[in-house]
Amino acid sequence: MENIPYAADEGVDPAIVAFIERSGLVEGAASVAMARLAGGVASDIWKVTAGGRSFAVKRALARLRVAEEWIVPVSRNASEVEWMLAAGRIAPGAVPEILAHDRAISAYAMTFLDPATHPVWKDELRAGRADRAFAAALGETIAGIHSATAGSTDVARRFANDGAFHAIRLEPYLEAAARAHPDLADPLLRLSRDTLACKTALVHGDVSPKNILVGAKGPVILDAECAWYGDPAFDLAFCLNHLLLKCLWTPASRSDFLACFDALCRAYLGRVDWEEPDGLEARAARLLPALLLARVDGKSPVEYVTRDGDKDSIRRIARPLILAGPRRLAAVRDAWAKEIAA
């Protein structure tokens, strides 16, 4: 595949080229172009165009692109593929189609969804386009995946990824925040342990606006590298955390972001049929302020919260809530709304 053009500083990995050749996705005589896609800290992602079609190739990195050293197992790539396949059976159209997978090199190919027709939800929110109906649809989709997999011994066996989930989510978020705030170490470390111990349903682990496309028929979910059979409250809290943080990024749309928060909560909790909704909400409410704090004092600080005053606001809200252990998501939301309105 000598006709693959690339810039010298991008260095197309020969293993990726070989994977494309083996996959059967490119005709032997087709002209092939590869372009590295921006965005990921955990994987290399390429858009491949050949023979009139385009698809994306993703390969997991062992060391993530963040300031602190963050090493995670590349086996998560195989779990991501398995999550996509499982979610696609439960919610057709809510994930890209998997086209090929090579477990040996931790890479897979999937359909490429053009940003012109499938904009990234994060970009929409940045521009102030906060659609509460879309947020509700996302809540329903995630809850539907949780519901369909809850209590499944087969899914629990296939996604027994405690080690990877701890390395990718609990240690760099909750436990790193505990190191930054020693007086909160007990509740944060207990929350990490309790979350890891909860085995209920198939969790995506990174339900973030950057991983969600706005499709014509609803949300399309990407990037399931954190897939794990565990606590579904984590997915709910993780996504709601981003809607709160967006209030600092695009202040003019704060009320719309909070309306999306409310819509997603109602839609998700309204579909919880595998356990008592109040219990799940209580776990999500405990996680939410901890995740807020982790996005300024963990290993993966959110890139758009740069002002010291905004960071102090997050700490001012999160710290007492972590100690209090709220049982309702509205308690966190209302405290946040009061703080940012001050």
C-alpha positions as CSV (number, residue, x, y, z in Angstrom):
1,M,0.0,0.0,0.0
2,E,2.7,2.4,-1.0
3,N,0.2,5.0,-2.3
4,I,-0.9,5.9,1.3
5,P,0.1,9.6,1.7
6,Y,1.0,10.9,5.1
7,A,3.0,13.7,6.7
8,A,6.4,12.6,7.9
9,D,5.6,13.7,11.5
10,E,2.5,11.6,11.6
11,G,4.2,8.3,10.8
12,V,1.6,5.9,9.6
13,D,2.0,2.7,11.7
14,P,2.9,-0.2,9.4
15,A,0.7,-2.5,11.6
16,I,-2.3,-0.3,10.7
17,V,-1.5,-0.5,7.0
18,A,-1.2,-4.3,7.3
19,F,-4.5,-4.5,9.2
20,I,-6.2,-2.5,6.4
21,E,-4.8,-4.9,3.8
22,R,-5.9,-8.0,5.7
23,S,-9.4,-6.6,6.5
24,G,-10.7,-6.9,2.9
25,L,-12.1,-3.4,3.2
26,V,-9.9,-2.1,0.4
27,E,-9.7,-3.5,-3.1
28,G,-6.2,-4.5,-4.1
29,A,-5.8,-1.8,-6.8
30,A,-7.7,1.0,-5.0
31,S,-5.9,4.2,-4.2
32,V,-5.9,4.7,-0.5
33,A,-5.6,7.9,1.6
34,M,-5.3,8.0,5.3
35,A,-5.8,11.1,7.6
36,R,-5.2,11.1,11.3
37,L,-8.3,12.3,13.2
38,A,-7.9,14.6,16.1
39,G,-9.4,14.3,19.6
40,G,-8.4,11.1,21.3
41,V,-5.9,10.9,24.3
42,A,-6.2,7.1,24.5
43,S,-6.1,6.0,20.9
44,D,-4.8,6.7,17.4
45,I,-7.7,7.2,15.0
46,W,-7.5,7.4,11.2
47,K,-10.0,8.1,8.5
48,V,-9.3,5.8,5.5
49,T,-10.7,6.6,2.1
50,A,-10.4,4.1,-0.7
51,G,-12.4,3.0,-3.7
52,G,-15.1,5.5,-3.1
53,R,-15.8,4.6,0.5
54,S,-14.5,5.9,3.9
55,F,-14.2,4.1,7.2
56,A,-12.3,4.8,10.5
57,V,-9.6,2.8,12.1
58,K,-8.9,3.0,15.8
59,R,-5.9,1.6,17.7
60,A,-5.5,1.8,21.5
61,L,-2.5,3.4,23.1
62,A,-0.8,1.9,26.2
63,R,0.2,5.4,27.5
64,L,-2.4,8.1,27.3
65,R,-1.7,11.5,26.1
66,V,-2.0,13.5,29.3
67,A,0.5,15.4,31.5
68,E,0.8,12.7,34.2
69,E,1.9,9.2,33.5
70,W,-1.2,7.1,32.8
71,I,-0.7,3.5,31.6
72,V,-3.7,1.4,30.8
73,P,-4.1,-2.0,29.2
74,V,-4.6,-2.1,25.4
75,S,-7.0,-5.0,25.9
76,R,-9.7,-2.4,26.3
77,N,-9.8,-2.2,22.5
78,A,-11.4,-5.7,22.3
79,S,-13.9,-4.8,25.1
80,E,-14.8,-1.7,23.2
81,V,-15.6,-3.7,20.1
82,E,-17.7,-6.1,22.2
83,W,-19.6,-3.2,23.8
84,M,-20.3,-1.8,20.3
85,L,-21.6,-5.1,19.1
86,A,-23.8,-5.6,22.2
87,A,-25.1,-2.1,22.2
88,G,-25.9,-2.3,18.5
89,R,-28.1,-5.4,19.0
90,I,-29.9,-3.6,21.8
91,A,-30.2,-0.1,20.2
92,P,-29.8,-0.4,16.4
93,G,-28.3,2.8,15.0
94,A,-27.0,4.0,18.3
95,V,-23.4,2.9,17.6
96,P,-21.2,2.7,14.4
97,E,-21.0,-0.6,12.6
98,I,-17.9,-2.6,13.4
99,L,-16.3,-3.6,10.0
100,A,-13.1,-5.5,11.1
101,H,-11.2,-6.2,14.3
102,D,-7.6,-7.4,15.0
103,R,-7.2,-8.2,18.7
104,A,-3.5,-8.9,18.3
105,I,-2.7,-5.3,17.4
106,S,-5.6,-3.8,19.4
107,A,-7.2,-2.1,16.4
108,Y,-10.6,-2.2,14.7
109,A,-12.4,-0.6,11.7
110,M,-15.8,1.0,11.9
111,T,-18.1,3.1,9.7
112,F,-17.1,6.7,9.4
113,L,-19.9,9.1,10.1
114,D,-19.4,12.5,8.5
115,P,-19.4,15.5,10.9
116,A,-21.6,17.3,8.3
117,T,-24.5,14.9,9.1
118,H,-23.3,13.7,12.5
119,P,-21.9,16.6,14.5
120,V,-20.2,15.9,17.8
121,W,-22.5,16.8,20.7
122,K,-19.6,18.6,22.5
123,D,-19.3,21.0,19.5
124,E,-23.0,21.6,19.5
125,L,-23.0,22.4,23.2
126,R,-19.9,24.7,22.8
127,A,-22.0,26.6,20.3
128,G,-24.9,26.9,22.7
129,R,-27.1,24.4,20.9
130,A,-28.5,22.5,23.8
131,D,-31.4,20.4,22.9
132,R,-33.2,18.9,25.9
133,A,-35.1,16.3,23.6
134,F,-31.7,15.0,22.4
135,A,-30.5,14.8,26.1
136,A,-33.6,12.8,27.0
137,A,-33.0,10.5,24.0
138,L,-29.5,9.9,25.2
139,G,-30.8,9.1,28.7
140,E,-33.3,6.6,27.3
141,T,-30.7,4.9,25.1
142,I,-28.1,4.5,27.9
143,A,-30.8,3.2,30.3
144,G,-32.0,0.8,27.6
145,I,-28.6,-0.7,27.3
146,H,-28.3,-1.0,31.1
147,S,-31.8,-2.6,31.3
148,A,-31.1,-5.2,28.6
149,T,-27.8,-6.3,30.2
150,A,-28.7,-6.1,33.9
151,G,-28.3,-9.3,35.7
152,S,-26.8,-11.2,32.7
153,T,-24.2,-13.7,33.8
154,D,-22.9,-14.0,30.2
155,V,-22.4,-10.2,29.9
156,A,-20.8,-10.1,33.4
157,R,-18.3,-12.8,32.3
158,R,-17.4,-11.1,29.0
159,F,-17.0,-7.7,30.6
160,A,-15.2,-8.6,33.8
161,N,-12.9,-5.7,33.4
162,D,-12.3,-4.5,36.9
163,G,-8.6,-4.0,36.4
164,A,-9.0,-1.9,33.3
165,F,-11.9,0.2,34.7
166,H,-10.0,0.9,37.9
167,A,-6.9,2.0,35.8
168,I,-8.9,4.1,33.3
169,R,-11.6,5.6,35.5
170,L,-11.4,5.1,39.3
171,E,-7.7,5.6,39.9
172,P,-7.2,8.7,37.7
173,Y,-10.4,10.3,38.8
174,L,-11.6,9.5,42.3
175,E,-8.3,8.2,43.8
176,A,-6.2,11.0,42.2
177,A,-8.7,13.5,43.6
178,A,-8.3,11.8,47.0
179,R,-4.5,12.4,46.8
180,A,-5.0,16.0,46.0
181,H,-7.5,16.4,48.9
182,P,-6.2,14.3,51.8
183,D,-9.1,15.4,54.0
184,L,-11.5,13.8,51.5
185,A,-9.5,10.6,51.1
186,D,-11.8,8.5,53.2
187,P,-15.1,9.2,51.3
188,L,-13.4,9.3,47.9
189,L,-11.6,6.0,48.4
190,R,-14.7,4.4,49.8
191,L,-16.7,5.6,46.8
192,S,-14.1,4.1,44.5
193,R,-14.3,0.8,46.3
194,D,-18.1,0.8,46.4
195,T,-18.4,1.6,42.7
196,L,-16.0,-1.2,41.7
197,A,-17.9,-3.6,43.9
198,C,-21.3,-2.9,42.3
199,K,-22.0,-5.5,39.6
200,T,-25.3,-4.8,37.9
201,A,-25.2,-4.0,34.1
202,L,-23.0,-3.3,31.1
203,V,-21.4,0.2,31.6
204,H,-19.9,2.3,28.8
205,G,-17.7,4.3,31.2
206,D,-17.2,7.4,29.1
207,V,-20.6,8.8,28.2
208,S,-19.2,12.2,27.4
209,P,-20.4,14.8,24.8
210,K,-17.1,14.3,22.9
211,N,-18.1,10.7,22.4
212,I,-21.6,11.3,21.2
213,L,-22.7,12.2,17.7
214,V,-26.0,14.0,16.9
215,G,-27.6,11.8,14.3
216,A,-30.8,12.4,12.4
217,K,-32.4,9.5,14.3
218,G,-30.9,10.3,17.7
219,P,-27.6,9.9,19.5
220,V,-24.7,7.7,18.2
221,I,-22.3,6.6,20.9
222,L,-18.6,6.2,20.4
223,D,-15.5,5.3,22.4
224,A,-16.4,2.5,24.7
225,E,-12.8,1.8,25.8
226,C,-13.9,1.8,29.5
227,A,-16.6,-0.9,28.9
228,W,-17.2,-2.8,32.1
229,Y,-19.9,-4.9,33.9
230,G,-20.5,-2.8,36.9
231,D,-22.5,0.1,38.3
232,P,-24.8,1.8,35.7
233,A,-24.9,4.9,38.0
234,F,-21.4,5.7,36.8
235,D,-22.6,6.3,33.2
236,L,-25.4,8.6,34.4
237,A,-23.2,10.6,36.8
238,F,-20.4,10.8,34.2
239,C,-22.6,12.4,31.6
240,L,-24.4,14.7,33.9
241,N,-21.0,16.0,35.2
242,H,-20.2,17.2,31.7
243,L,-23.5,19.1,31.4
244,L,-22.7,20.9,34.6
245,L,-19.1,21.7,33.5
246,K,-20.4,23.1,30.2
247,C,-22.0,25.9,32.2
248,L,-18.5,27.3,32.7
249,W,-17.6,26.9,29.0
250,T,-20.6,28.6,27.5
251,P,-22.2,30.7,30.2
252,A,-24.9,32.2,28.0
253,S,-26.4,28.7,27.7
254,R,-26.3,27.8,31.4
255,S,-30.1,27.5,31.7
256,D,-30.3,25.3,28.6
257,F,-27.5,23.0,29.9
258,L,-29.3,22.7,33.2
259,A,-32.5,21.9,31.3
260,C,-30.6,19.1,29.5
261,F,-29.4,17.9,32.8
262,D,-33.0,17.6,34.1
263,A,-34.3,16.0,30.9
264,L,-31.6,13.4,30.8
265,C,-32.2,12.6,34.5
266,R,-35.9,12.2,34.0
267,A,-35.6,10.1,30.9
268,Y,-32.9,7.8,32.3
269,L,-34.5,7.3,35.7
270,G,-37.9,6.7,34.1
271,R,-36.5,3.6,32.3
272,V,-34.8,2.1,35.4
273,D,-36.6,-1.3,35.7
274,W,-33.8,-3.5,37.0
275,E,-33.6,-2.0,40.5
276,E,-35.2,0.7,42.6
277,P,-34.6,4.0,40.8
278,D,-34.0,5.8,44.2
279,G,-31.1,3.5,45.0
280,L,-29.4,4.1,41.6
281,E,-30.0,7.8,41.9
282,A,-28.4,7.9,45.3
283,R,-25.2,6.2,43.9
284,A,-25.1,8.6,41.0
285,A,-25.6,11.6,43.3
286,R,-22.6,10.5,45.4
287,L,-20.5,10.1,42.3
288,L,-21.4,13.4,40.7
289,P,-19.6,15.8,43.1
290,A,-16.6,13.5,43.2
291,L,-16.4,13.5,39.4
292,L,-16.7,17.3,39.4
293,L,-13.7,17.6,41.7
294,A,-11.8,15.1,39.7
295,R,-12.0,17.2,36.5
296,V,-9.9,19.9,38.1
297,D,-7.8,17.9,40.6
298,G,-7.5,14.4,38.9
299,K,-5.2,13.1,36.2
300,S,-7.6,14.2,33.4
301,P,-8.5,17.9,34.1
302,V,-11.1,19.2,31.7
303,E,-9.3,21.4,29.1
304,Y,-11.8,24.3,29.1
305,V,-11.8,25.0,32.8
306,T,-8.7,27.2,33.0
307,R,-9.6,30.1,35.3
308,D,-8.7,29.8,38.9
309,G,-12.1,31.3,39.9
310,D,-13.9,28.5,38.0
311,K,-11.8,25.8,39.6
312,D,-12.4,27.3,43.0
313,S,-16.2,27.2,42.3
314,I,-16.0,23.5,41.5
315,R,-14.1,22.8,44.7
316,R,-16.4,25.0,46.7
317,I,-19.4,23.0,45.5
318,A,-17.9,19.5,45.3
319,R,-16.0,19.3,48.7
320,P,-19.0,19.6,51.1
321,L,-21.2,17.5,48.9
322,I,-18.6,14.7,48.9
323,L,-18.7,14.8,52.7
324,A,-22.5,15.0,52.8
325,G,-23.2,12.1,50.4
326,P,-26.3,13.5,48.7
327,R,-29.0,11.1,47.7
328,R,-30.7,13.2,45.0
329,L,-29.1,14.5,41.8
330,A,-31.2,17.6,42.1
331,A,-29.3,18.5,45.3
332,V,-26.0,18.6,43.3
333,R,-27.7,20.4,40.4
334,D,-29.3,23.1,42.6
335,A,-26.0,23.7,44.6
336,W,-24.2,24.1,41.3
337,A,-26.8,26.5,39.8
338,K,-26.7,28.6,42.9
339,E,-22.8,28.8,42.8
340,I,-22.6,29.8,39.1
341,A,-25.3,32.3,39.5
342,A,-23.5,34.1,42.3
